[in-house]
Amino acid sequence: MQATVRDYDAATRSGSVLLDDGSELAFDGDAFAAGGLRMLRLGQRVNLATDGERVTAITLSTFPLPSP
């Protein structure tokens, strides 16, 4: 699933994204670490992996999501 970064806190490595339908979804530091990124910027397009309830990985749209 794709989304756009709404906010990102570099200290906690957590933030939130806006899905294409306009709903907001939060992610934590573990999801950020799973994607292998070093930082995000507001408005950046990202790919998300979820377990149905929470984001498990976040990475750039051009990068593959990690294997489960």
The first five atom37 places (N, CA, C, CB, O) and aatype in JSON, in Angstrom:
{
  "aatype": [12, 5, 0, 16, 19, 1, 3, 18, 3, 0, 0, 16, 1, 15, 7, 15, 19, 10, 10, 3, 3, 7, 15, 6, 10, 0, 13, 3, 7, 3, 0, 13, 0, 0, 7, 7, 10, 1, 12, 10, 1, 10, 7, 5, 1, 19, 2, 10, 0, 16, 3, 7, 6, 1, 19, 16, 0, 9, 16, 10, 15, 16, 13, 14, 10, 14, 15, 14],
  "atom_mask": [
    [1, 1, 1, 1, 1],
    [1, 1, 1, 1, 1],
    [1, 1, 1, 1, 1],
    [1, 1, 1, 1, 1],
    [1, 1, 1, 1, 1],
    [1, 1, 1, 1, 1],
    [1, 1, 1, 1, 1],
    [1, 1, 1, 1, 1],
    [1, 1, 1, 1, 1],
    [1, 1, 1, 1, 1],
    [1, 1, 1, 1, 1],
    [1, 1, 1, 1, 1],
    [1, 1, 1, 1, 1],
    [1, 1, 1, 1, 1],
    [1, 1, 1, 0, 1],
    [1, 1, 1, 1, 1],
    [1, 1, 1, 1, 1],
    [1, 1, 1, 1, 1],
    [1, 1, 1, 1, 1],
    [1, 1, 1, 1, 1],
    [1, 1, 1, 1, 1],
    [1, 1, 1, 0, 1],
    [1, 1, 1, 1, 1],
    [1, 1, 1, 1, 1],
    [1, 1, 1, 1, 1],
    [1, 1, 1, 1, 1],
    [1, 1, 1, 1, 1],
    [1, 1, 1, 1, 1],
    [1, 1, 1, 0, 1],
    [1, 1, 1, 1, 1],
    [1, 1, 1, 1, 1],
    [1, 1, 1, 1, 1],
    [1, 1, 1, 1, 1],
    [1, 1, 1, 1, 1],
    [1, 1, 1, 0, 1],
    [1, 1, 1, 0, 1],
    [1, 1, 1, 1, 1],
    [1, 1, 1, 1, 1],
    [1, 1, 1, 1, 1],
    [1, 1, 1, 1, 1],
    [1, 1, 1, 1, 1],
    [1, 1, 1, 1, 1],
    [1, 1, 1, 0, 1],
    [1, 1, 1, 1, 1],
    [1, 1, 1, 1, 1],
    [1, 1, 1, 1, 1],
    [1, 1, 1, 1, 1],
    [1, 1, 1, 1, 1],
    [1, 1, 1, 1, 1],
    [1, 1, 1, 1, 1],
    [1, 1, 1, 1, 1],
    [1, 1, 1, 0, 1],
    [1, 1, 1, 1, 1],
    [1, 1, 1, 1, 1],
    [1, 1, 1, 1, 1],
    [1, 1, 1, 1, 1],
    [1, 1, 1, 1, 1],
    [1, 1, 1, 1, 1],
    [1, 1, 1, 1, 1],
    [1, 1, 1, 1, 1],
    [1, 1, 1, 1, 1],
    [1, 1, 1, 1, 1],
    [1, 1, 1, 1, 1],
    [1, 1, 1, 1, 1],
    [1, 1, 1, 1, 1],
    [1, 1, 1, 1, 1],
    [1, 1, 1, 1, 1],
    [1, 1, 1, 1, 1]
  ],
  "atom_positions": [
    [[0.85, -1.16, 0.0], [0.0, 0.0, 0.0], [0.9, 1.23, 0.0], [-0.97, -0.01, 1.21], [1.96, 1.23, 0.63]],
    [[0.48, 2.28, -0.7], [1.26, 3.5, -0.76], [0.6, 4.61, 0.06], [1.44, 3.96, -2.21], [-0.61, 4.6, 0.28]],
    [[1.43, 5.55, 0.5], [0.94, 6.67, 1.3], [1.92, 7.84, 1.15], [0.77, 6.27, 2.79], [2.95, 7.72, 0.5]],
    [[1.57, 8.96, 1.78], [2.4, 10.16, 1.78], [2.74, 10.51, 3.22], [1.67, 11.34, 1.06], [1.86, 10.51, 4.08]],
    [[4.0, 10.83, 3.48], [4.43, 11.15, 4.84], [3.75, 12.44, 5.3], [5.97, 11.29, 4.92], [3.86, 13.48, 4.65]],
    [[3.04, 12.36, 6.44], [2.38, 13.52, 7.03], [3.29, 14.19, 8.04], [1.04, 13.12, 7.7], [3.46, 15.41, 8.02]],
    [[3.9, 13.39, 8.93], [4.89, 13.92, 9.86], [5.87, 12.82, 10.24], [4.22, 14.51, 11.13], [5.57, 11.63, 10.12]],
    [[7.04, 13.25, 10.69], [8.1, 12.32, 11.05], [8.96, 12.95, 12.13], [8.96, 11.94, 9.81], [9.38, 14.1, 12.0]],
    [[9.21, 12.21, 13.2], [10.07, 12.66, 14.31], [11.36, 11.85, 14.26], [9.34, 12.5, 15.71], [11.36, 10.65, 14.55]],
    [[12.45, 12.51, 13.9], [13.73, 11.82, 13.76], [14.24, 11.26, 15.09], [14.76, 12.76, 13.17], [14.96, 10.26, 15.09]],
    [[13.87, 11.88, 16.21], [14.33, 11.4, 17.51], [13.7, 10.06, 17.88], [14.02, 12.44, 18.59], [14.39, 9.18, 18.4]],
    [[12.43, 9.9, 17.62], [11.74, 8.64, 17.95], [11.61, 7.71, 16.76], [10.36, 8.94, 18.52], [11.24, 6.55, 16.9]],
    [[11.91, 8.24, 15.56], [11.8, 7.5, 14.3], [10.38, 7.01, 14.06], [12.77, 6.32, 14.29], [10.16, 5.95, 13.49]],
    [[9.42, 7.81, 14.51], [8.01, 7.48, 14.32], [7.32, 8.65, 13.63], [7.32, 7.16, 15.67], [7.89, 9.73, 13.5]],
    [[6.1, 8.42, 13.2], [5.36, 9.49, 12.55], [4.02, 8.98, 12.05], [0.0, 0.0, 0.0], [3.47, 8.01, 12.57]],
    [[3.51, 9.65, 11.02], [2.25, 9.23, 10.44], [2.26, 9.5, 8.95], [1.07, 9.95, 11.11], [3.02, 10.33, 8.44]],
    [[1.39, 8.79, 8.27], [1.25, 8.94, 6.82], [-0.22, 9.16, 6.5], [1.8, 7.69, 6.07], [-1.11, 8.83, 7.29]],
    [[-0.47, 9.72, 5.33], [-1.83, 9.86, 4.81], [-2.0, 8.85, 3.68], [-2.11, 11.31, 4.32], [-1.26, 8.86, 2.7]],
    [[-2.99, 8.0, 3.84], [-3.31, 7.05, 2.78], [-3.99, 7.78, 1.64], [-4.21, 5.91, 3.31], [-4.42, 8.92, 1.8]],
    [[-4.09, 7.15, 0.49], [-4.67, 7.8, -0.68], [-6.13, 8.17, -0.48], [-4.54, 6.89, -1.87], [-6.65, 9.04, -1.19]],
    [[-6.82, 7.52, 0.47], [-8.21, 7.88, 0.75], [-8.33, 9.02, 1.76], [-8.96, 6.66, 1.26], [-9.43, 9.41, 2.13]],
    [[-7.18, 9.56, 2.21], [-7.16, 10.69, 3.13], [-7.09, 10.31, 4.59], [0.0, 0.0, 0.0], [-6.96, 11.19, 5.44]],
    [[-7.17, 9.02, 4.91], [-7.09, 8.63, 6.32], [-5.64, 8.61, 6.79], [-7.74, 7.25, 6.53], [-4.71, 8.36, 6.01]],
    [[-5.46, 8.87, 8.08], [-4.13, 8.94, 8.67], [-3.8, 7.62, 9.35], [-4.04, 10.11, 9.68], [-4.66, 6.99, 9.96]],
    [[-2.54, 7.21, 9.24], [-2.08, 5.97, 9.84], [-0.72, 6.23, 10.48], [-2.0, 4.82, 8.78], [0.19, 6.73, 9.83]],
    [[-0.58, 5.89, 11.76], [0.67, 6.1, 12.48], [1.62, 4.93, 12.27], [0.4, 6.31, 13.98], [1.19, 3.81, 12.01]],
    [[2.91, 5.21, 12.39], [3.93, 4.15, 12.38], [4.91, 4.41, 13.51], [4.66, 4.07, 11.01], [5.13, 5.56, 13.9]],
    [[5.51, 3.33, 14.03], [6.46, 3.48, 15.13], [7.89, 3.26, 14.66], [6.12, 2.5, 16.26], [8.14, 2.99, 13.48]],
    [[8.83, 3.37, 15.6], [10.24, 3.22, 15.27], [10.59, 1.84, 14.74], [0.0, 0.0, 0.0], [11.48, 1.71, 13.91]],
    [[9.89, 0.8, 15.21], [10.15, -0.56, 14.72], [9.79, -0.69, 13.24], [9.36, -1.59, 15.54], [10.52, -1.33, 12.48]],
    [[8.67, -0.1, 12.84], [8.26, -0.13, 11.43], [9.26, 0.63, 10.57], [6.84, 0.46, 11.25], [9.58, 0.22, 9.46]],
    [[9.74, 1.75, 11.09], [10.74, 2.53, 10.36], [12.03, 1.74, 10.2], [11.01, 3.87, 11.08], [12.61, 1.7, 9.11]],
    [[12.49, 1.11, 11.27], [13.73, 0.32, 11.22], [13.61, -0.85, 10.25], [14.09, -0.19, 12.61], [14.58, -1.2, 9.58]],
    [[12.44, -1.46, 10.17], [12.23, -2.62, 9.28], [12.39, -2.25, 7.81], [10.85, -3.22, 9.52], [12.72, -3.1, 6.99]],
    [[12.16, -0.98, 7.48], [12.26, -0.54, 6.09], [13.66, -0.19, 5.64], [0.0, 0.0, 0.0], [13.9, -0.01, 4.45]],
    [[14.6, -0.08, 6.57], [15.99, 0.19, 6.22], [16.29, 1.63, 5.83], [0.0, 0.0, 0.0], [17.31, 1.89, 5.2]],
    [[15.44, 2.56, 6.19], [15.67, 3.97, 5.84], [16.46, 4.69, 6.93], [14.34, 4.69, 5.62], [16.57, 4.2, 8.05]],
    [[17.01, 5.86, 6.58], [17.7, 6.69, 7.56], [16.88, 7.9, 7.96], [19.03, 7.13, 7.02], [17.04, 8.4, 9.07]],
    [[16.01, 8.37, 7.07], [15.16, 9.51, 7.38], [14.02, 9.6, 6.39], [15.97, 10.81, 7.39], [14.04, 8.95, 5.34]],
    [[13.03, 10.41, 6.72], [11.91, 10.7, 5.83], [11.7, 12.2, 5.79], [10.62, 9.96, 6.28], [12.1, 12.91, 6.72]],
    [[11.07, 12.67, 4.74], [10.71, 14.08, 4.68], [9.21, 14.2, 4.42], [11.53, 14.82, 3.59], [8.61, 13.32, 3.82]],
    [[8.63, 15.29, 4.86], [7.21, 15.51, 4.69], [6.85, 15.5, 3.21], [6.79, 16.83, 5.33], [7.59, 16.05, 2.38]],
    [[5.74, 14.88, 2.87], [5.28, 14.82, 1.49], [5.89, 13.7, 0.66], [0.0, 0.0, 0.0], [5.51, 13.52, -0.49]],
    [[6.82, 12.96, 1.23], [7.47, 11.87, 0.5], [6.51, 10.69, 0.34], [8.77, 11.42, 1.22], [5.78, 10.35, 1.26]],
    [[6.53, 10.07, -0.86], [5.71, 8.88, -1.11], [6.43, 7.66, -0.56], [5.41, 8.71, -2.64], [7.64, 7.5, -0.76]],
    [[5.69, 6.8, 0.12], [6.27, 5.61, 0.74], [5.38, 4.4, 0.49], [6.46, 5.83, 2.24], [4.2, 4.52, 0.17]],
    [[5.98, 3.23, 0.64], [5.27, 1.94, 0.62], [5.15, 1.47, 2.06], [6.0, 0.88, -0.27], [6.07, 1.65, 2.86]],
    [[4.02, 0.86, 2.38], [3.78, 0.35, 3.72], [3.46, -1.13, 3.67], [2.65, 1.12, 4.39], [2.81, -1.61, 2.75]],
    [[3.93, -1.84, 4.69], [3.49, -3.2, 4.94], [2.72, -3.15, 6.25], [4.7, -4.23, 4.99], [3.16, -2.51, 7.2]],
    [[1.58, -3.82, 6.31], [0.79, -3.84, 7.53], [0.45, -5.28, 7.9], [-0.49, -3.01, 7.37], [0.52, -6.19, 7.08]],
    [[0.08, -5.46, 9.15], [-0.4, -6.76, 9.6], [-1.91, -6.75, 9.78], [0.28, -7.17, 10.92], [-2.48, -7.61, 10.45]],
    [[-2.54, -5.77, 9.17], [-3.98, -5.62, 9.29], [-4.39, -4.56, 10.29], [0.0, 0.0, 0.0], [-5.43, -3.93, 10.14]],
    [[-3.57, -4.35, 11.32], [-3.89, -3.38, 12.35], [-2.85, -2.28, 12.48], [-4.04, -4.07, 13.66], [-3.18, -1.15, 12.84]],
    [[-1.61, -2.59, 12.19], [-0.55, -1.6, 12.35], [0.47, -1.7, 11.22], [0.15, -1.77, 13.71], [0.56, -2.72, 10.53]],
    [[1.24, -0.64, 11.05], [2.3, -0.63, 10.04], [3.47, -1.45, 10.57], [2.74, 0.85, 9.69], [3.93, -1.22, 11.69]],
    [[3.94, -2.4, 9.78], [5.07, -3.23, 10.19], [6.37, -2.84, 9.51], [4.77, -4.69, 9.9], [7.45, -3.17, 9.99]],
    [[6.26, -2.12, 8.37], [7.45, -1.65, 7.65], [7.06, -0.46, 6.79], [8.07, -2.79, 6.79], [5.95, -0.4, 6.25]],
    [[7.98, 0.48, 6.66], [7.78, 1.64, 5.8], [9.07, 1.87, 5.04], [7.38, 2.9, 6.63], [10.16, 1.86, 5.62]],
    [[8.96, 2.07, 3.74], [10.14, 2.33, 2.91], [9.73, 3.21, 1.73], [10.77, 0.99, 2.41], [8.55, 3.49, 1.55]],
    [[10.69, 3.63, 0.96], [10.4, 4.5, -0.19], [9.63, 3.74, -1.25], [11.7, 5.07, -0.78], [9.74, 2.52, -1.36]],
    [[8.86, 4.46, -2.04], [8.05, 3.85, -3.09], [8.89, 3.07, -4.1], [7.26, 4.91, -3.82], [8.41, 2.1, -4.68]],
    [[10.12, 3.49, -4.3], [10.98, 2.85, -5.3], [11.76, 1.65, -4.74], [11.96, 3.87, -5.87], [12.44, 0.96, -5.49]],
    [[11.65, 1.4, -3.42], [12.35, 0.28, -2.79], [11.37, -0.86, -2.54], [13.03, 0.72, -1.46], [10.18, -0.62, -2.3]],
    [[11.85, -2.08, -2.59], [10.95, -3.21, -2.25], [10.7, -3.26, -0.75], [11.55, -4.56, -2.73], [11.56, -2.85, 0.04]],
    [[9.54, -3.75, -0.36], [9.27, -3.97, 1.05], [10.04, -5.18, 1.52], [7.75, -4.14, 1.31], [10.24, -6.11, 0.74]],
    [[10.47, -5.2, 2.78], [11.2, -6.37, 3.29], [10.3, -7.6, 3.3], [11.74, -6.1, 4.71], [9.08, -7.48, 3.43]],
    [[10.89, -8.75, 3.18], [10.14, -10.01, 3.24], [9.64, -10.24, 4.64], [11.01, -11.2, 2.77], [10.33, -9.91, 5.61]],
    [[8.44, -10.8, 4.78], [7.9, -11.05, 6.14], [8.66, -12.09, 6.91], [6.47, -11.46, 6.07], [8.31, -12.39, 8.05]]
  ]
}
